[in-house]
Amino acid sequence: MPTVKMTGHLYRYFPTLENRVITVPAGSVADVLRAVNEIAPGFTDYLLDDCGALRRHVNLCVNETIVFDRKTLADHVPVEGTLFIFQSLSGG
């Protein structure tokens, strides 16, 4: 089963995910995010817009490859893979 990892600041909003190994069934990025949302309701609302596309400030990697399909999230997360979730830094 794939593992989901994320930057630490997300645990402030989703404390049920902190200090645990998050494993979910393999599938598309969208499938994996929905599975995490079942563990921590509201998770996908934080990451996805009203159309189900990835919000502008959120980035995803499957293993070490950036997810470029930000609209349908169809990239495959393999059984032994890792989905890493992180936010962009901005400011001036």
C-alpha positions in Angstrom: 0.0 0.0 0.0 1.3 3.5 -0.8 2.5 5.8 2.0 1.3 9.4 2.3 3.7 11.9 3.8 3.2 15.7 4.2 4.9 18.7 5.6 4.5 19.2 9.3 2.3 22.3 9.2 -0.6 20.3 7.8 -0.8 18.3 11.1 -1.9 21.5 12.8 -5.1 21.3 10.7 -5.4 17.5 10.7 -4.0 16.3 14.0 -5.5 12.8 13.5 -2.7 12.3 10.8 0.2 13.2 13.1 2.6 10.6 14.5 1.2 7.8 12.3 2.2 6.0 9.2 -0.5 6.8 6.6 -1.1 4.0 4.2 -3.9 3.8 1.7 -4.9 1.6 -1.3 -2.9 2.2 -4.6 -4.7 4.2 -7.3 -4.7 7.6 -8.8 -3.6 10.6 -6.8 -7.3 11.5 -6.6 -8.1 8.1 -5.1 -5.3 8.4 -2.6 -6.4 11.8 -1.5 -10.0 10.6 -1.0 -8.7 7.7 1.1 -6.8 10.2 3.3 -9.9 12.3 3.5 -11.8 9.3 5.0 -9.2 9.3 7.8 -9.2 13.1 8.3 -12.5 14.6 7.0 -11.9 18.0 5.4 -8.4 17.1 4.1 -9.4 17.3 0.4 -11.3 20.5 1.0 -7.9 22.0 2.1 -6.0 20.7 -0.9 -8.6 20.9 -3.7 -10.7 23.6 -5.2 -14.4 23.4 -5.9 -13.8 21.7 -9.2 -11.6 19.0 -7.6 -8.3 20.4 -9.0 -5.3 21.0 -6.8 -5.1 24.4 -5.3 -2.4 26.7 -6.6 -0.4 26.7 -3.4 -0.3 22.9 -3.0 2.2 20.6 -4.7 2.4 16.8 -4.8 5.1 14.3 -5.7 4.7 10.6 -6.4 8.0 9.2 -5.2 10.4 11.9 -6.6 8.3 13.1 -9.5 6.2 16.2 -9.3 2.5 15.6 -10.2 1.8 17.8 -13.3 -1.8 16.8 -13.8 -3.3 19.3 -11.3 -6.8 19.1 -12.7 -7.8 15.4 -12.8 -5.1 14.1 -10.5 -4.9 10.9 -12.7 -1.2 10.2 -12.0 -0.8 6.7 -10.6 0.5 6.1 -7.1 2.0 2.6 -7.1 1.6 0.0 -4.4 5.2 0.6 -3.0 5.0 4.4 -3.8 4.9 7.5 -1.7 2.7 10.5 -2.2 4.3 13.6 -0.7 2.2 16.7 -0.1 3.7 20.1 0.4 2.8 23.8 0.0 4.6 26.4 -2.2 6.4 29.2 -0.5 5.5 32.7 -1.6 5.9 36.2 -0.4 8.2 39.1 -0.9 
